[in-house]
Amino acid sequence: MNTSTNTARSVGRPAKTVKFPTGTFTVASLVAKNPGVCKLTLRKNVKTGLASGRLVKIAKVLATGTAGRPSFQFSLASTYNARVANLAKANAKATAPTAPATA
């Protein structure tokens, strides 16, 4: 007699874990950091990371010098937001008016 159990199974190959760099990165540097993962899988992870808000696309585009797709820069949202906050603090300190010295 067949009995059914409620075990979670997934069909197909087990999912690969992707390691994202801490700073800004391109897909090419992501491929270098994850040698056992297919380039298409990495692009899919970047796309889903952008959609979920985990990754941020930097406005700067790097020219590759050859025909093909341009190299976009990405960053983890947590590190990008921390860098932006630190830059804002530094700019606020630099532009803060200083009190004139009284003699």
Backbone bond lengths (Angstrom), bond angles and torsions (degrees), N, CA, C in turn:
res aa  C-N    CA-C-N  psi(-1)  N-CA   C-N-CA  omega(-1)  CA-C   N-CA-C  phi
1 M - - - 1.438 - - 1.520 109.28 -
2 N 1.308 117.09 134.93 1.460 121.74 -179.75 1.519 109.73 -86.29
3 T 1.288 115.48 132.97 1.461 120.26 174.24 1.515 107.68 -118.42
4 S 1.292 116.29 143.89 1.465 119.81 179.44 1.519 109.14 -104.87
5 T 1.287 114.76 141.07 1.463 120.31 176.42 1.512 108.17 -120.37
6 N 1.283 116.13 156.27 1.464 121.54 -179.29 1.525 109.75 -95.86
7 T 1.304 115.84 73.49 1.456 119.98 175.60 1.515 108.54 -107.73
8 A 1.281 115.90 139.13 1.466 120.72 -179.67 1.521 109.03 -80.55
9 R 1.307 115.56 119.92 1.460 120.93 176.97 1.507 108.67 -126.67
10 S 1.283 114.96 145.79 1.453 118.91 174.13 1.520 107.69 -117.70
11 V 1.273 114.93 144.87 1.449 120.80 -177.93 1.517 108.90 -89.36
12 G 1.308 117.40 140.67 1.449 121.21 174.77 1.513 113.18 98.10
13 R 1.293 112.94 -165.35 1.454 121.69 -176.96 1.526 111.30 -71.91
14 P 1.329 118.22 144.65 1.471 119.77 176.13 1.534 111.35 -62.63
15 A 1.312 116.21 147.06 1.463 121.15 -178.02 1.525 110.44 -68.72
16 K 1.304 115.43 142.79 1.465 121.51 176.51 1.521 108.97 -88.11
17 T 1.307 116.61 145.06 1.456 120.31 175.44 1.523 108.50 -91.13
18 V 1.315 115.08 137.77 1.464 121.57 -178.20 1.522 108.29 -108.93
19 K 1.329 116.21 130.77 1.463 122.00 177.70 1.518 108.55 -101.26
20 F 1.320 116.41 117.92 1.462 121.34 179.13 1.523 109.75 -93.82
21 P 1.335 118.28 138.43 1.464 121.08 175.39 1.534 111.00 -66.04
22 T 1.320 116.69 158.83 1.460 120.00 -177.19 1.525 112.46 -79.74
23 G 1.300 118.73 -31.05 1.462 121.46 -179.71 1.512 111.23 -93.61
24 T 1.321 115.72 -155.87 1.464 119.62 175.65 1.524 108.79 -76.07
25 F 1.323 116.15 148.23 1.446 120.58 -177.96 1.522 110.12 -150.38
26 T 1.316 115.21 160.56 1.453 122.99 173.35 1.527 107.51 -111.68
27 V 1.315 116.37 172.59 1.464 119.48 178.01 1.528 109.83 -64.81
28 A 1.328 117.08 -34.96 1.467 120.40 178.93 1.528 111.45 -62.65
29 S 1.328 117.48 -41.71 1.464 119.37 178.12 1.523 111.09 -72.43
30 L 1.336 117.23 -28.31 1.465 121.01 176.27 1.533 110.09 -68.43
31 V 1.319 116.66 -38.15 1.469 121.20 176.50 1.523 109.77 -64.41
32 A 1.315 117.55 -40.50 1.463 121.30 179.44 1.529 111.47 -65.75
33 K 1.324 116.99 -33.85 1.468 120.64 -179.16 1.526 112.04 -78.04
34 N 1.334 117.92 -25.84 1.464 123.21 -179.12 1.529 109.76 -119.58
35 P 1.344 118.27 78.81 1.468 119.69 -173.48 1.527 114.21 -68.65
36 G 1.314 119.92 -25.95 1.459 121.15 -176.24 1.515 114.02 -91.27
37 V 1.331 117.32 5.14 1.460 121.09 -175.63 1.526 108.64 -112.20
38 C 1.330 115.55 138.03 1.461 122.03 -178.98 1.533 110.32 -65.91
39 K 1.322 116.30 146.83 1.468 121.92 -179.74 1.528 111.34 -61.40
40 L 1.315 117.22 -37.19 1.460 121.44 178.79 1.531 111.32 -64.88
41 T 1.329 117.04 -38.54 1.461 121.39 177.05 1.523 110.30 -64.24
42 L 1.320 117.02 -39.85 1.461 120.45 179.54 1.523 111.02 -66.60
43 R 1.337 116.97 -41.29 1.463 120.11 177.41 1.528 111.09 -63.26
44 K 1.328 116.64 -38.09 1.465 121.21 178.05 1.532 110.45 -65.24
45 N 1.339 116.70 -41.06 1.461 120.30 178.14 1.525 111.59 -65.67
46 V 1.328 117.08 -36.90 1.462 120.38 177.11 1.528 109.60 -65.49
47 K 1.329 116.94 -43.15 1.460 121.18 -179.44 1.533 111.56 -63.60
48 T 1.323 117.33 -44.29 1.464 119.79 178.63 1.528 111.17 -70.14
49 G 1.336 117.14 -32.35 1.463 120.38 176.38 1.521 112.23 -66.47
50 L 1.333 116.35 -36.84 1.467 120.38 176.08 1.523 110.83 -67.26
51 A 1.331 116.63 -40.97 1.462 120.95 -179.21 1.526 112.01 -67.53
52 S 1.330 116.70 -35.33 1.465 119.97 -178.20 1.526 112.85 -83.99
53 G 1.324 117.47 -15.48 1.460 120.41 -178.94 1.510 113.61 94.39
54 R 1.331 117.93 2.79 1.457 120.69 179.03 1.522 111.42 -73.89
55 L 1.339 116.48 -32.01 1.454 122.04 178.78 1.523 110.40 -113.94
56 V 1.319 116.01 154.24 1.463 123.04 178.08 1.525 107.27 -123.62
57 K 1.327 115.49 135.31 1.461 120.23 176.69 1.521 108.05 -90.91
58 I 1.316 116.13 122.22 1.458 121.85 179.71 1.525 107.54 -76.35
59 A 1.314 116.71 141.81 1.464 121.34 -175.42 1.523 112.30 -67.49
60 K 1.304 117.88 -21.40 1.462 121.81 -177.47 1.531 110.60 -75.29
61 V 1.329 117.18 132.79 1.462 123.14 177.47 1.519 108.12 -112.15
62 L 1.323 115.99 130.20 1.456 120.57 179.11 1.517 109.73 -92.56
63 A 1.300 117.06 129.09 1.460 120.85 176.91 1.522 108.62 -77.33
64 T 1.319 115.97 130.74 1.461 119.49 -179.19 1.513 112.42 -85.60
65 G 1.331 117.91 -19.25 1.452 121.05 178.51 1.505 113.82 87.61
66 T 1.311 117.60 -7.01 1.457 121.60 178.22 1.519 108.68 -128.05
67 A 1.317 115.65 170.50 1.466 119.81 177.00 1.522 108.87 -69.49
68 G 1.313 116.17 147.61 1.458 120.10 179.47 1.511 110.55 132.26
69 R 1.307 115.17 -168.15 1.454 119.10 -177.21 1.522 111.59 -76.20
70 P 1.328 117.84 144.75 1.464 120.46 179.22 1.528 110.50 -72.73
71 S 1.302 115.82 161.89 1.458 121.56 179.08 1.516 109.15 -94.42
72 F 1.315 116.13 108.25 1.459 120.78 175.45 1.513 108.75 -87.14
73 Q 1.324 115.62 149.83 1.453 120.57 177.43 1.520 108.73 -102.22
74 F 1.333 115.35 140.84 1.454 122.76 179.25 1.509 108.83 -127.63
75 S 1.329 115.57 162.25 1.453 121.57 176.16 1.519 108.34 -151.08
76 L 1.325 116.09 152.94 1.459 118.94 172.16 1.518 108.44 -65.54
77 A 1.311 117.27 139.68 1.463 121.45 -175.56 1.523 111.31 -61.51
78 S 1.332 117.52 -37.61 1.469 120.21 -178.20 1.525 111.59 -64.76
79 T 1.332 117.95 -44.02 1.459 119.88 -179.34 1.525 111.19 -74.00
80 Y 1.334 117.02 -34.26 1.465 120.61 178.90 1.521 110.36 -65.58
81 N 1.333 117.98 -45.39 1.460 121.44 179.98 1.523 111.27 -64.68
82 A 1.328 117.33 -36.07 1.462 120.62 178.28 1.531 110.36 -67.43
83 R 1.346 117.14 -40.10 1.465 119.76 178.51 1.520 111.16 -65.66
84 V 1.336 116.69 -40.74 1.464 120.12 179.53 1.521 110.16 -64.52
85 A 1.322 117.94 -40.47 1.463 121.49 179.13 1.528 110.80 -65.05
86 N 1.337 117.12 -40.80 1.459 120.52 178.48 1.523 111.64 -66.38
87 L 1.331 117.09 -38.27 1.464 120.31 177.12 1.532 110.87 -66.10
88 A 1.311 116.62 -39.06 1.465 119.66 178.74 1.527 110.69 -64.19
89 K 1.329 116.79 -40.33 1.470 120.25 177.70 1.531 110.85 -64.29
90 A 1.325 116.18 -43.42 1.464 120.28 -179.44 1.522 110.71 -64.64
91 N 1.342 117.50 -40.25 1.459 120.53 178.78 1.516 111.32 -68.52
92 A 1.322 117.32 -35.36 1.463 120.52 178.59 1.530 110.53 -66.56
93 K 1.320 116.59 -39.30 1.466 119.95 177.84 1.525 111.02 -67.22
94 A 1.319 116.44 -39.85 1.458 120.84 -176.63 1.526 111.77 -69.81
95 T 1.328 116.96 -33.61 1.459 120.36 -177.10 1.522 112.47 -97.10
96 A 1.323 117.71 -0.43 1.467 119.86 179.89 1.520 109.25 -68.36
97 P 1.331 116.85 134.04 1.467 118.58 179.24 1.523 110.22 -70.07
98 T 1.298 114.63 140.56 1.461 119.42 179.49 1.516 108.52 -96.19
99 A 1.287 116.58 144.72 1.458 121.18 179.87 1.524 107.99 -73.88
100 P 1.337 116.90 137.93 1.464 118.59 178.34 1.513 110.32 -66.38
101 A 1.306 114.57 143.01 1.454 119.97 -179.49 1.524 109.34 -74.26
102 T 1.297 115.98 131.94 1.467 120.96 177.84 1.511 108.66 -94.89
103 A 1.289 114.73 136.06 1.465 118.87 -176.82 1.499 111.38 -109.50
